[in-house]
Amino acid sequence: MFKLKELRKERKISQLKLAMDLNMNQNSISRYENEERQADYATLIKLADYFDVSIDYLLGRTKNK
């Protein structure tokens, strides 16, 4: 996902912390950030809620958080 790494770094949290906060695997976070894997709808909602941004922002479709 286009903005996931950027958002995570803005908050100064590790992939592991993000994964633990969302009850996910750190490897999944890495794969999302490197665009090796696409998040399903439920995961997109979790990530958008966690960072308080829209799904469109998370996917790079808009510049408005």
mmCIF file of the N, C-alpha and C atoms, coordinates in Angstrom:
data_MODEL
# 
_entry.id   MODEL 
# 
loop_
_atom_site.group_PDB 
_atom_site.id 
_atom_site.type_symbol 
_atom_site.label_atom_id 
_atom_site.label_alt_id 
_atom_site.label_comp_id 
_atom_site.label_asym_id 
_atom_site.label_entity_id 
_atom_site.label_seq_id 
_atom_site.pdbx_PDB_ins_code 
_atom_site.Cartn_x 
_atom_site.Cartn_y 
_atom_site.Cartn_z 
_atom_site.occupancy 
_atom_site.B_iso_or_equiv 
_atom_site.pdbx_formal_charge 
_atom_site.auth_seq_id 
_atom_site.auth_comp_id 
_atom_site.auth_asym_id 
_atom_site.auth_atom_id 
_atom_site.pdbx_PDB_model_num 
ATOM 1   N N  . MET A 1 1  ? 0.838   -1.171  0.000  1.00 0.00 ? 1  MET A N  1 
ATOM 2   C CA . MET A 1 1  ? 0.000   0.000   0.000  1.00 0.00 ? 1  MET A CA 1 
ATOM 3   C C  . MET A 1 1  ? 0.879   1.229   0.000  1.00 0.00 ? 1  MET A C  1 
ATOM 4   N N  . PHE A 1 2  ? 0.461   2.173   -0.762 1.00 0.00 ? 2  PHE A N  1 
ATOM 5   C CA . PHE A 1 2  ? 1.299   3.323   -1.022 1.00 0.00 ? 2  PHE A CA 1 
ATOM 6   C C  . PHE A 1 2  ? 1.675   4.136   0.204  1.00 0.00 ? 2  PHE A C  1 
ATOM 7   N N  . LYS A 1 3  ? 0.760   4.336   1.126  1.00 0.00 ? 3  LYS A N  1 
ATOM 8   C CA . LYS A 1 3  ? 1.001   5.256   2.245  1.00 0.00 ? 3  LYS A CA 1 
ATOM 9   C C  . LYS A 1 3  ? 1.285   4.572   3.581  1.00 0.00 ? 3  LYS A C  1 
ATOM 10  N N  . LEU A 1 4  ? 1.188   3.273   3.645  1.00 0.00 ? 4  LEU A N  1 
ATOM 11  C CA . LEU A 1 4  ? 1.312   2.589   4.925  1.00 0.00 ? 4  LEU A CA 1 
ATOM 12  C C  . LEU A 1 4  ? 2.664   2.857   5.591  1.00 0.00 ? 4  LEU A C  1 
ATOM 13  N N  . LYS A 1 5  ? 3.734   2.687   4.866  1.00 0.00 ? 5  LYS A N  1 
ATOM 14  C CA . LYS A 1 5  ? 5.070   2.894   5.441  1.00 0.00 ? 5  LYS A CA 1 
ATOM 15  C C  . LYS A 1 5  ? 5.240   4.341   5.897  1.00 0.00 ? 5  LYS A C  1 
ATOM 16  N N  . GLU A 1 6  ? 4.775   5.261   5.076  1.00 0.00 ? 6  GLU A N  1 
ATOM 17  C CA . GLU A 1 6  ? 4.872   6.692   5.403  1.00 0.00 ? 6  GLU A CA 1 
ATOM 18  C C  . GLU A 1 6  ? 4.115   7.013   6.695  1.00 0.00 ? 6  GLU A C  1 
ATOM 19  N N  . LEU A 1 7  ? 2.904   6.508   6.813  1.00 0.00 ? 7  LEU A N  1 
ATOM 20  C CA . LEU A 1 7  ? 2.108   6.748   8.011  1.00 0.00 ? 7  LEU A CA 1 
ATOM 21  C C  . LEU A 1 7  ? 2.754   6.129   9.246  1.00 0.00 ? 7  LEU A C  1 
ATOM 22  N N  . ARG A 1 8  ? 3.274   4.928   9.086  1.00 0.00 ? 8  ARG A N  1 
ATOM 23  C CA . ARG A 1 8  ? 3.919   4.239   10.208 1.00 0.00 ? 8  ARG A CA 1 
ATOM 24  C C  . ARG A 1 8  ? 5.143   5.022   10.674 1.00 0.00 ? 8  ARG A C  1 
ATOM 25  N N  . LYS A 1 9  ? 5.930   5.495   9.738  1.00 0.00 ? 9  LYS A N  1 
ATOM 26  C CA . LYS A 1 9  ? 7.141   6.248   10.096 1.00 0.00 ? 9  LYS A CA 1 
ATOM 27  C C  . LYS A 1 9  ? 6.799   7.600   10.719 1.00 0.00 ? 9  LYS A C  1 
ATOM 28  N N  . GLU A 1 10 ? 5.716   8.235   10.259 1.00 0.00 ? 10 GLU A N  1 
ATOM 29  C CA . GLU A 1 10 ? 5.276   9.496   10.863 1.00 0.00 ? 10 GLU A CA 1 
ATOM 30  C C  . GLU A 1 10 ? 4.983   9.308   12.345 1.00 0.00 ? 10 GLU A C  1 
ATOM 31  N N  . ARG A 1 11 ? 4.420   8.167   12.690 1.00 0.00 ? 11 ARG A N  1 
ATOM 32  C CA . ARG A 1 11 ? 4.091   7.870   14.092 1.00 0.00 ? 11 ARG A CA 1 
ATOM 33  C C  . ARG A 1 11 ? 5.279   7.280   14.852 1.00 0.00 ? 11 ARG A C  1 
ATOM 34  N N  . LYS A 1 12 ? 6.356   7.009   14.144 1.00 0.00 ? 12 LYS A N  1 
ATOM 35  C CA . LYS A 1 12 ? 7.578   6.461   14.740 1.00 0.00 ? 12 LYS A CA 1 
ATOM 36  C C  . LYS A 1 12 ? 7.313   5.131   15.441 1.00 0.00 ? 12 LYS A C  1 
ATOM 37  N N  . ILE A 1 13 ? 6.613   4.256   14.729 1.00 0.00 ? 13 ILE A N  1 
ATOM 38  C CA . ILE A 1 13 ? 6.376   2.913   15.258 1.00 0.00 ? 13 ILE A CA 1 
ATOM 39  C C  . ILE A 1 13 ? 6.959   1.883   14.308 1.00 0.00 ? 13 ILE A C  1 
ATOM 40  N N  . SER A 1 14 ? 7.348   0.771   14.857 1.00 0.00 ? 14 SER A N  1 
ATOM 41  C CA . SER A 1 14 ? 7.928   -0.304  14.057 1.00 0.00 ? 14 SER A CA 1 
ATOM 42  C C  . SER A 1 14 ? 6.822   -1.136  13.411 1.00 0.00 ? 14 SER A C  1 
ATOM 43  N N  . GLN A 1 15 ? 7.220   -1.933  12.440 1.00 0.00 ? 15 GLN A N  1 
ATOM 44  C CA . GLN A 1 15 ? 6.278   -2.878  11.838 1.00 0.00 ? 15 GLN A CA 1 
ATOM 45  C C  . GLN A 1 15 ? 5.742   -3.826  12.904 1.00 0.00 ? 15 GLN A C  1 
ATOM 46  N N  . LEU A 1 16 ? 6.615   -4.243  13.799 1.00 0.00 ? 16 LEU A N  1 
ATOM 47  C CA . LEU A 1 16 ? 6.208   -5.173  14.850 1.00 0.00 ? 16 LEU A CA 1 
ATOM 48  C C  . LEU A 1 16 ? 5.167   -4.539  15.766 1.00 0.00 ? 16 LEU A C  1 
ATOM 49  N N  . LYS A 1 17 ? 5.370   -3.286  16.167 1.00 0.00 ? 17 LYS A N  1 
ATOM 50  C CA . LYS A 1 17 ? 4.400   -2.596  17.029 1.00 0.00 ? 17 LYS A CA 1 
ATOM 51  C C  . LYS A 1 17 ? 3.053   -2.481  16.326 1.00 0.00 ? 17 LYS A C  1 
ATOM 52  N N  . LEU A 1 18 ? 3.071   -2.086  15.069 1.00 0.00 ? 18 LEU A N  1 
ATOM 53  C CA . LEU A 1 18 ? 1.834   -1.969  14.303 1.00 0.00 ? 18 LEU A CA 1 
ATOM 54  C C  . LEU A 1 18 ? 1.128   -3.322  14.220 1.00 0.00 ? 18 LEU A C  1 
ATOM 55  N N  . ALA A 1 19 ? 1.895   -4.343  13.915 1.00 0.00 ? 19 ALA A N  1 
ATOM 56  C CA . ALA A 1 19 ? 1.324   -5.695  13.819 1.00 0.00 ? 19 ALA A CA 1 
ATOM 57  C C  . ALA A 1 19 ? 0.715   -6.125  15.152 1.00 0.00 ? 19 ALA A C  1 
ATOM 58  N N  . MET A 1 20 ? 1.409   -5.862  16.230 1.00 0.00 ? 20 MET A N  1 
ATOM 59  C CA . MET A 1 20 ? 0.898   -6.244  17.547 1.00 0.00 ? 20 MET A CA 1 
ATOM 60  C C  . MET A 1 20 ? -0.367  -5.455  17.895 1.00 0.00 ? 20 MET A C  1 
ATOM 61  N N  . ASP A 1 21 ? -0.371  -4.160  17.601 1.00 0.00 ? 21 ASP A N  1 
ATOM 62  C CA . ASP A 1 21 ? -1.536  -3.327  17.891 1.00 0.00 ? 21 ASP A CA 1 
ATOM 63  C C  . ASP A 1 21 ? -2.775  -3.799  17.133 1.00 0.00 ? 21 ASP A C  1 
ATOM 64  N N  . LEU A 1 22 ? -2.563  -4.335  15.935 1.00 0.00 ? 22 LEU A N  1 
ATOM 65  C CA . LEU A 1 22 ? -3.682  -4.758  15.090 1.00 0.00 ? 22 LEU A CA 1 
ATOM 66  C C  . LEU A 1 22 ? -3.898  -6.264  15.107 1.00 0.00 ? 22 LEU A C  1 
ATOM 67  N N  . ASN A 1 23 ? -3.154  -6.948  15.990 1.00 0.00 ? 23 ASN A N  1 
ATOM 68  C CA . ASN A 1 23 ? -3.267  -8.404  16.084 1.00 0.00 ? 23 ASN A CA 1 
ATOM 69  C C  . ASN A 1 23 ? -3.008  -9.069  14.729 1.00 0.00 ? 23 ASN A C  1 
ATOM 70  N N  . MET A 1 24 ? -1.906  -8.638  14.120 1.00 0.00 ? 24 MET A N  1 
ATOM 71  C CA . MET A 1 24 ? -1.507  -9.150  12.811 1.00 0.00 ? 24 MET A CA 1 
ATOM 72  C C  . MET A 1 24 ? -0.084  -9.672  12.891 1.00 0.00 ? 24 MET A C  1 
ATOM 73  N N  . ASN A 1 25 ? 0.386   -10.200 11.791 1.00 0.00 ? 25 ASN A N  1 
ATOM 74  C CA . ASN A 1 25 ? 1.744   -10.704 11.667 1.00 0.00 ? 25 ASN A CA 1 
ATOM 75  C C  . ASN A 1 25 ? 2.643   -9.606  11.099 1.00 0.00 ? 25 ASN A C  1 
ATOM 76  N N  . GLN A 1 26 ? 3.827   -9.435  11.657 1.00 0.00 ? 26 GLN A N  1 
ATOM 77  C CA . GLN A 1 26 ? 4.770   -8.415  11.177 1.00 0.00 ? 26 GLN A CA 1 
ATOM 78  C C  . GLN A 1 26 ? 5.139   -8.648  9.721  1.00 0.00 ? 26 GLN A C  1 
ATOM 79  N N  . ASN A 1 27 ? 5.225   -9.896  9.320  1.00 0.00 ? 27 ASN A N  1 
ATOM 80  C CA . ASN A 1 27 ? 5.554   -10.226 7.938  1.00 0.00 ? 27 ASN A CA 1 
ATOM 81  C C  . ASN A 1 27 ? 4.486   -9.694  6.976  1.00 0.00 ? 27 ASN A C  1 
ATOM 82  N N  . SER A 1 28 ? 3.242   -9.724  7.393  1.00 0.00 ? 28 SER A N  1 
ATOM 83  C CA . SER A 1 28 ? 2.158   -9.194  6.560  1.00 0.00 ? 28 SER A CA 1 
ATOM 84  C C  . SER A 1 28 ? 2.319   -7.691  6.365  1.00 0.00 ? 28 SER A C  1 
ATOM 85  N N  . ILE A 1 29 ? 2.654   -6.989  7.439  1.00 0.00 ? 29 ILE A N  1 
ATOM 86  C CA . ILE A 1 29 ? 2.862   -5.535  7.347  1.00 0.00 ? 29 ILE A CA 1 
ATOM 87  C C  . ILE A 1 29 ? 3.979   -5.243  6.354  1.00 0.00 ? 29 ILE A C  1 
ATOM 88  N N  . SER A 1 30 ? 5.066   -5.978  6.449  1.00 0.00 ? 30 SER A N  1 
ATOM 89  C CA . SER A 1 30 ? 6.189   -5.799  5.530  1.00 0.00 ? 30 SER A CA 1 
ATOM 90  C C  . SER A 1 30 ? 5.757   -6.025  4.085  1.00 0.00 ? 30 SER A C  1 
ATOM 91  N N  . ARG A 1 31 ? 4.997   -7.059  3.861  1.00 0.00 ? 31 ARG A N  1 
ATOM 92  C CA . ARG A 1 31 ? 4.548   -7.361  2.494  1.00 0.00 ? 31 ARG A CA 1 
ATOM 93  C C  . ARG A 1 31 ? 3.586   -6.305  1.966  1.00 0.00 ? 31 ARG A C  1 
ATOM 94  N N  . TYR A 1 32 ? 2.744   -5.762  2.820  1.00 0.00 ? 32 TYR A N  1 
ATOM 95  C CA . TYR A 1 32 ? 1.863   -4.673  2.386  1.00 0.00 ? 32 TYR A CA 1 
ATOM 96  C C  . TYR A 1 32 ? 2.692   -3.450  2.003  1.00 0.00 ? 32 TYR A C  1 
ATOM 97  N N  . GLU A 1 33 ? 3.674   -3.113  2.838  1.00 0.00 ? 33 GLU A N  1 
ATOM 98  C CA . GLU A 1 33 ? 4.506   -1.937  2.574  1.00 0.00 ? 33 GLU A CA 1 
ATOM 99  C C  . GLU A 1 33 ? 5.319   -2.086  1.289  1.00 0.00 ? 33 GLU A C  1 
ATOM 100 N N  . ASN A 1 34 ? 5.764   -3.283  1.012  1.00 0.00 ? 34 ASN A N  1 
ATOM 101 C CA . ASN A 1 34 ? 6.577   -3.530  -0.188 1.00 0.00 ? 34 ASN A CA 1 
ATOM 102 C C  . ASN A 1 34 ? 5.740   -3.932  -1.392 1.00 0.00 ? 34 ASN A C  1 
ATOM 103 N N  . GLU A 1 35 ? 4.421   -3.855  -1.234 1.00 0.00 ? 35 GLU A N  1 
ATOM 104 C CA . GLU A 1 35 ? 3.463   -4.173  -2.286 1.00 0.00 ? 35 GLU A CA 1 
ATOM 105 C C  . GLU A 1 35 ? 3.654   -5.577  -2.853 1.00 0.00 ? 35 GLU A C  1 
ATOM 106 N N  . GLU A 1 36 ? 4.048   -6.491  -1.974 1.00 0.00 ? 36 GLU A N  1 
ATOM 107 C CA . GLU A 1 36 ? 4.159   -7.895  -2.344 1.00 0.00 ? 36 GLU A CA 1 
ATOM 108 C C  . GLU A 1 36 ? 2.846   -8.619  -2.090 1.00 0.00 ? 36 GLU A C  1 
ATOM 109 N N  . ARG A 1 37 ? 1.962   -7.957  -1.356 1.00 0.00 ? 37 ARG A N  1 
ATOM 110 C CA . ARG A 1 37 ? 0.672   -8.536  -0.984 1.00 0.00 ? 37 ARG A CA 1 
ATOM 111 C C  . ARG A 1 37 ? -0.340  -7.403  -0.864 1.00 0.00 ? 37 ARG A C  1 
ATOM 112 N N  . GLN A 1 38 ? -1.599  -7.685  -1.201 1.00 0.00 ? 38 GLN A N  1 
ATOM 113 C CA . GLN A 1 38 ? -2.655  -6.693  -1.075 1.00 0.00 ? 38 GLN A CA 1 
ATOM 114 C C  . GLN A 1 38 ? -3.522  -7.030  0.133  1.00 0.00 ? 38 GLN A C  1 
ATOM 115 N N  . ALA A 1 39 ? -3.863  -5.994  0.867  1.00 0.00 ? 39 ALA A N  1 
ATOM 116 C CA . ALA A 1 39 ? -4.701  -6.176  2.052  1.00 0.00 ? 39 ALA A CA 1 
ATOM 117 C C  . ALA A 1 39 ? -6.149  -6.408  1.627  1.00 0.00 ? 39 ALA A C  1 
ATOM 118 N N  . ASP A 1 40 ? -6.834  -7.254  2.374  1.00 0.00 ? 40 ASP A N  1 
ATOM 119 C CA . ASP A 1 40 ? -8.260  -7.441  2.118  1.00 0.00 ? 40 ASP A CA 1 
ATOM 120 C C  . ASP A 1 40 ? -9.024  -6.254  2.706  1.00 0.00 ? 40 ASP A C  1 
ATOM 121 N N  . TYR A 1 41 ? -10.318 -6.230  2.432  1.00 0.00 ? 41 TYR A N  1 
ATOM 122 C CA . TYR A 1 41 ? -11.156 -5.101  2.840  1.00 0.00 ? 41 TYR A CA 1 
ATOM 123 C C  . TYR A 1 41 ? -11.137 -4.882  4.347  1.00 0.00 ? 41 TYR A C  1 
ATOM 124 N N  . ALA A 1 42 ? -11.259 -5.940  5.118  1.00 0.00 ? 42 ALA A N  1 
ATOM 125 C CA . ALA A 1 42 ? -11.273 -5.822  6.583  1.00 0.00 ? 42 ALA A CA 1 
ATOM 126 C C  . ALA A 1 42 ? -9.952  -5.244  7.096  1.00 0.00 ? 42 ALA A C  1 
ATOM 127 N N  . THR A 1 43 ? -8.841  -5.646  6.500  1.00 0.00 ? 43 THR A N  1 
ATOM 128 C CA . THR A 1 43 ? -7.528  -5.131  6.904  1.00 0.00 ? 43 THR A CA 1 
ATOM 129 C C  . THR A 1 43 ? -7.385  -3.663  6.530  1.00 0.00 ? 43 THR A C  1 
ATOM 130 N N  . LEU A 1 44 ? -7.883  -3.278  5.364  1.00 0.00 ? 44 LEU A N  1 
ATOM 131 C CA . LEU A 1 44 ? -7.843  -1.870  4.961  1.00 0.00 ? 44 LEU A CA 1 
ATOM 132 C C  . LEU A 1 44 ? -8.593  -1.008  5.970  1.00 0.00 ? 44 LEU A C  1 
ATOM 133 N N  . ILE A 1 45 ? -9.734  -1.494  6.422  1.00 0.00 ? 45 ILE A N  1 
ATOM 134 C CA . ILE A 1 45 ? -10.516 -0.749  7.414  1.00 0.00 ? 45 ILE A CA 1 
ATOM 135 C C  . ILE A 1 45 ? -9.734  -0.620  8.719  1.00 0.00 ? 45 ILE A C  1 
ATOM 136 N N  . LYS A 1 46 ? -9.126  -1.720  9.175  1.00 0.00 ? 46 LYS A N  1 
ATOM 137 C CA . LYS A 1 46 ? -8.322  -1.682  10.412 1.00 0.00 ? 46 LYS A CA 1 
ATOM 138 C C  . LYS A 1 46 ? -7.202  -0.658  10.308 1.00 0.00 ? 46 LYS A C  1 
ATOM 139 N N  . LEU A 1 47 ? -6.483  -0.684  9.183  1.00 0.00 ? 47 LEU A N  1 
ATOM 140 C CA . LEU A 1 47 ? -5.353  0.224   8.995  1.00 0.00 ? 47 LEU A CA 1 
ATOM 141 C C  . LEU A 1 47 ? -5.816  1.678   8.908  1.00 0.00 ? 47 LEU A C  1 
ATOM 142 N N  . ALA A 1 48 ? -6.880  1.926   8.168  1.00 0.00 ? 48 ALA A N  1 
ATOM 143 C CA . ALA A 1 48 ? -7.394  3.291   8.037  1.00 0.00 ? 48 ALA A CA 1 
ATOM 144 C C  . ALA A 1 48 ? -7.877  3.814   9.384  1.00 0.00 ? 48 ALA A C  1 
ATOM 145 N N  . ASP A 1 49 ? -8.561  2.984   10.145 1.00 0.00 ? 49 ASP A N  1 
ATOM 146 C CA . ASP A 1 49 ? -9.022  3.391   11.474 1.00 0.00 ? 49 ASP A CA 1 
ATOM 147 C C  . ASP A 1 49 ? -7.844  3.648   12.410 1.00 0.00 ? 49 ASP A C  1 
ATOM 148 N N  . TYR A 1 50 ? -6.850  2.787   12.364 1.00 0.00 ? 50 TYR A N  1 
ATOM 149 C CA . TYR A 1 50 ? -5.676  2.918   13.228 1.00 0.00 ? 50 TYR A CA 1 
ATOM 150 C C  . TYR A 1 50 ? -4.971  4.260   12.993 1.00 0.00 ? 50 TYR A C  1 
ATOM 151 N N  . PHE A 1 51 ? -4.804  4.623   11.719 1.00 0.00 ? 51 PHE A N  1 
ATOM 152 C CA . PHE A 1 51 ? -4.091  5.852   11.386 1.00 0.00 ? 51 PHE A CA 1 
ATOM 153 C C  . PHE A 1 51 ? -5.029  7.055   11.228 1.00 0.00 ? 51 PHE A C  1 
ATOM 154 N N  . ASP A 1 52 ? -6.338  6.833   11.408 1.00 0.00 ? 52 ASP A N  1 
ATOM 155 C CA . ASP A 1 52 ? -7.339  7.884   11.289 1.00 0.00 ? 52 ASP A CA 1 
ATOM 156 C C  . ASP A 1 52 ? -7.262  8.585   9.927  1.00 0.00 ? 52 ASP A C  1 
ATOM 157 N N  . VAL A 1 53 ? -7.227  7.775   8.884  1.00 0.00 ? 53 VAL A N  1 
ATOM 158 C CA . VAL A 1 53 ? -7.220  8.274   7.511  1.00 0.00 ? 53 VAL A CA 1 
ATOM 159 C C  . VAL A 1 53 ? -8.272  7.508   6.713  1.00 0.00 ? 53 VAL A C  1 
ATOM 160 N N  . SER A 1 54 ? -8.575  8.004   5.529  1.00 0.00 ? 54 SER A N  1 
ATOM 161 C CA . SER A 1 54 ? -9.515  7.291   4.662  1.00 0.00 ? 54 SER A CA 1 
ATOM 162 C C  . SER A 1 54 ? -8.786  6.152   3.944  1.00 0.00 ? 54 SER A C  1 
ATOM 163 N N  . ILE A 1 55 ? -9.555  5.201   3.493  1.00 0.00 ? 55 ILE A N  1 
ATOM 164 C CA . ILE A 1 55 ? -8.975  4.114   2.708  1.00 0.00 ? 55 ILE A CA 1 
ATOM 165 C C  . ILE A 1 55 ? -8.398  4.664   1.410  1.00 0.00 ? 55 ILE A C  1 
ATOM 166 N N  . ASP A 1 56 ? -9.064  5.644   0.817  1.00 0.00 ? 56 ASP A N  1 
ATOM 167 C CA . ASP A 1 56 ? -8.537  6.259   -0.404 1.00 0.00 ? 56 ASP A CA 1 
ATOM 168 C C  . ASP A 1 56 ? -7.169  6.888   -0.164 1.00 0.00 ? 56 ASP A C  1 
ATOM 169 N N  . TYR A 1 57 ? -6.980  7.522   0.981  1.00 0.00 ? 57 TYR A N  1 
ATOM 170 C CA . TYR A 1 57 ? -5.671  8.099   1.299  1.00 0.00 ? 57 TYR A CA 1 
ATOM 171 C C  . TYR A 1 57 ? -4.641  6.986   1.462  1.00 0.00 ? 57 TYR A C  1 
ATOM 172 N N  . LEU A 1 58 ? -5.002  5.961   2.174  1.00 0.00 ? 58 LEU A N  1 
ATOM 173 C CA . LEU A 1 58 ? -4.101  4.837   2.406  1.00 0.00 ? 58 LEU A CA 1 
ATOM 174 C C  . LEU A 1 58 ? -3.626  4.228   1.091  1.00 0.00 ? 58 LEU A C  1 
ATOM 175 N N  . LEU A 1 59 ? -4.512  4.172   0.127  1.00 0.00 ? 59 LEU A N  1 
ATOM 176 C CA . LEU A 1 59 ? -4.184  3.590   -1.178 1.00 0.00 ? 59 LEU A CA 1 
ATOM 177 C C  . LEU A 1 59 ? -3.570  4.590   -2.147 1.00 0.00 ? 59 LEU A C  1 
ATOM 178 N N  . GLY A 1 60 ? -3.422  5.847   -1.723 1.00 0.00 ? 60 GLY A N  1 
ATOM 179 C CA . GLY A 1 60 ? -2.800  6.846   -2.574 1.00 0.00 ? 60 GLY A CA 1 
ATOM 180 C C  . GLY A 1 60 ? -3.729  7.432   -3.612 1.00 0.00 ? 60 GLY A C  1 
ATOM 181 N N  . ARG A 1 61 ? -5.033  7.291   -3.406 1.00 0.00 ? 61 ARG A N  1 
ATOM 182 C CA . ARG A 1 61 ? -6.014  7.807   -4.371 1.00 0.00 ? 61 ARG A CA 1 
ATOM 183 C C  . ARG A 1 61 ? -6.365  9.258   -4.124 1.00 0.00 ? 61 ARG A C  1 
ATOM 184 N N  . THR A 1 62 ? -6.036  9.777   -2.950 1.00 0.00 ? 62 THR A N  1 
ATOM 185 C CA . THR A 1 62 ? -6.290  11.176  -2.618 1.00 0.00 ? 62 THR A CA 1 
ATOM 186 C C  . THR A 1 62 ? -5.197  11.665  -1.674 1.00 0.00 ? 62 THR A C  1 
ATOM 187 N N  . LYS A 1 63 ? -5.011  12.973  -1.647 1.00 0.00 ? 63 LYS A N  1 
ATOM 188 C CA . LYS A 1 63 ? -4.027  13.543  -0.727 1.00 0.00 ? 63 LYS A CA 1 
ATOM 189 C C  . LYS A 1 63 ? -4.668  13.996  0.582  1.00 0.00 ? 63 LYS A C  1 
ATOM 190 N N  . ASN A 1 64 ? -5.997  13.920  0.651  1.00 0.00 ? 64 ASN A N  1 
ATOM 191 C CA . ASN A 1 64 ? -6.735  14.310  1.848  1.00 0.00 ? 64 ASN A CA 1 
ATOM 192 C C  . ASN A 1 64 ? -6.830  13.129  2.798  1.00 0.00 ? 64 ASN A C  1 
ATOM 193 N N  . LYS A 1 65 ? -6.272  13.295  3.986  1.00 0.00 ? 65 LYS A N  1 
ATOM 194 C CA . LYS A 1 65 ? -6.304  12.201  4.949  1.00 0.00 ? 65 LYS A CA 1 
ATOM 195 C C  . LYS A 1 65 ? -7.712  11.913  5.380  1.00 0.00 ? 65 LYS A C  1 
# 
